[in-house]
Every structure is written in C-alpha cells, then in structure tokens.
Amino acid sequence: MSLEPLLAESAPIPGHALAALAALVLGAAQFALPKGTVRHRMVGFIWAGLMLFVAASGFWIHEIRLIGPWSPIHLLSVLVLMTVPLAVWHAHRHRVDRHRKAMISLYLLALVGAGLFTLLPGRVMHQVVFGG
C-alpha cells in the first residue's frame, strides 16, 4: 500500500480522498463511542464537515463522464449536501431515531458504498491499496 499514486493526482482528488478516509475512520469511531456526549458531538461536527467537504469537492472531479462532465456519483454529492445538515438538525431537535438513520445511511452509502467503487481496477485508490 502506497499513497504515492494518490498524492500524484491533481487537486482536488488527494484532498477529497484523504478527507473521505478521515471520515471513514471517524465514523467508525462514532459507532463505537458513547452517544450523546460532548465528545460525540465534537467528533460528529468534524465528521459532518469532512462529509460536506468530500461532497463539495466531488463536483470538481470528472474522471467518469456519463452526462457531459457528470456521473451518478455527483447525484450522491447532492444527496450528501442535503442530508448532512438535515441529520445535524435532527440531532439538535432531539430526533435521535431520524438522526441515527440519516447518519448510518450516509456512512454506509456515501462512504463505504462509494468507497468500494474507488477500489475497482483502473481507479487511483485501487493503485493505492493493491499497487500498480
């Protein structure tokens, strides 16, 4: 495993991928840590910020072009940009079930699901994880 292929990519790809990896790790920690604590809220705000950065930076990545410069992954970015603030709002309103459902869905779909596609042959993360 080497980060060299990722770091050799043009912006915003390295920042996008590194923020996604950080969100993946922080999200996993959130699942394990106690809920409703100050630490949970602080880590959650950092995670939400990372997710918003990942979604927004994705609009400048056009590796896959299906409709002009866009691909279905850009629809996921729109969904993330809408869902993260909504999930935070649910927590603020103490709607714990809605907050939990939104956050788990974001983690599984936007990070794990989308992340698995980055491991396909020919993608830079495939090179990072499995070598050239």
C-alpha positions as CSV (number, residue, x, y, z in Angstrom):
1,M,0.0,0.0,0.0
2,S,1.4,3.4,-1.0
3,L,-0.1,6.9,-1.1
4,E,2.2,7.9,-3.9
5,P,-0.4,7.4,-6.7
6,L,-3.0,9.4,-4.8
7,L,-0.6,12.2,-4.0
8,A,0.5,12.4,-7.6
9,E,-3.1,13.2,-8.7
10,S,-4.2,16.7,-9.4
11,A,-6.3,18.7,-7.0
12,P,-8.9,18.2,-5.6
13,I,-8.5,14.4,-5.8
14,P,-5.9,13.9,-3.0
15,G,-7.8,16.2,-0.5
16,H,-11.1,14.6,-1.5
17,A,-9.8,11.1,-0.9
18,L,-7.9,11.9,2.3
19,A,-11.0,13.7,3.8
20,A,-13.1,10.6,2.9
21,L,-10.6,8.3,4.6
22,A,-10.7,10.5,7.7
23,A,-14.5,10.5,7.7
24,L,-14.4,6.7,7.3
25,V,-12.2,6.3,10.4
26,L,-14.1,9.0,12.5
27,G,-17.4,7.5,11.5
28,A,-16.4,4.0,12.7
29,A,-15.2,5.6,15.9
30,Q,-18.6,7.3,16.3
31,F,-20.3,3.9,16.1
32,A,-18.2,2.6,18.9
33,L,-18.2,5.6,21.2
34,P,-20.9,6.5,23.7
35,K,-23.7,8.6,22.2
36,G,-25.0,12.0,23.4
37,T,-21.7,13.1,25.0
38,V,-19.7,16.2,24.3
39,R,-17.1,14.1,22.6
40,H,-19.8,12.5,20.3
41,R,-21.0,16.0,19.3
42,M,-17.5,17.3,18.7
43,V,-16.4,14.3,16.6
44,G,-19.8,14.4,14.8
45,F,-19.3,18.1,13.8
46,I,-15.8,17.2,12.5
47,W,-17.3,14.2,10.6
48,A,-20.1,16.4,9.2
49,G,-17.6,19.0,8.0
50,L,-15.5,16.3,6.3
51,M,-18.6,14.8,4.6
52,L,-19.6,18.3,3.3
53,F,-16.0,18.8,2.0
54,V,-16.0,15.4,0.3
55,A,-19.3,16.0,-1.3
56,A,-18.5,19.6,-2.5
57,S,-15.0,18.7,-3.7
58,G,-16.5,15.9,-5.8
59,F,-18.1,18.4,-8.1
60,W,-14.6,19.2,-9.4
61,I,-13.8,15.5,-10.1
62,H,-14.8,14.4,-13.6
63,E,-13.0,11.1,-14.0
64,I,-16.2,9.3,-15.1
65,R,-18.4,11.2,-17.6
66,L,-21.8,9.9,-18.4
67,I,-23.9,13.0,-18.9
68,G,-21.5,15.8,-20.0
69,P,-19.0,16.1,-17.2
70,W,-21.3,14.5,-14.7
71,S,-21.8,11.0,-13.4
72,P,-24.2,9.3,-11.0
73,I,-21.7,9.9,-8.1
74,H,-22.5,13.6,-8.5
75,L,-26.1,12.9,-7.5
76,L,-24.7,11.3,-4.4
77,S,-22.8,14.5,-3.6
78,V,-26.1,16.4,-3.9
79,L,-27.8,13.9,-1.5
80,V,-24.9,14.3,1.0
81,L,-25.1,18.1,0.9
82,M,-28.8,17.9,1.7
83,T,-28.7,15.1,4.2
84,V,-25.8,16.1,6.5
85,P,-27.4,19.4,7.6
86,L,-30.7,17.6,8.0
87,A,-29.2,14.9,10.1
88,V,-27.5,17.5,12.3
89,W,-30.8,19.4,12.6
90,H,-32.5,16.1,13.7
91,A,-29.9,15.8,16.5
92,H,-30.4,19.4,17.5
93,R,-34.2,18.7,17.7
94,H,-33.5,15.5,19.7
95,R,-35.0,13.4,17.0
96,V,-32.5,10.6,17.7
97,D,-34.0,7.9,15.6
98,R,-34.0,10.2,12.5
99,H,-30.5,11.4,13.2
100,R,-29.2,7.9,13.7
101,K,-30.9,6.6,10.5
102,A,-29.5,9.5,8.4
103,M,-26.0,9.2,9.8
104,I,-25.8,5.5,9.3
105,S,-27.2,5.8,5.8
106,L,-24.6,8.5,4.9
107,Y,-21.8,6.3,6.3
108,L,-22.9,3.2,4.5
109,L,-23.9,4.7,1.2
110,A,-21.7,7.7,0.8
111,L,-18.5,6.4,2.3
112,V,-18.5,2.6,2.3
113,G,-20.6,2.1,-0.8
114,A,-19.0,4.9,-2.9
115,G,-15.6,3.9,-1.5
116,L,-15.9,0.4,-2.7
117,F,-16.3,1.7,-6.3
118,T,-13.0,3.5,-5.9
119,L,-11.3,0.2,-5.5
120,L,-12.2,-1.0,-9.0
121,P,-9.2,-1.6,-11.3
122,G,-8.1,1.5,-13.1
123,R,-9.0,3.8,-10.3
124,V,-6.4,5.6,-8.2
125,M,-7.5,4.0,-4.9
126,H,-7.1,0.6,-6.5
127,Q,-3.4,1.5,-7.1
128,V,-3.1,2.9,-3.6
129,V,-4.4,-0.3,-1.9
130,F,-3.4,-3.0,-4.3
131,G,-0.4,-1.5,-6.1
132,G,0.2,-0.7,-9.7
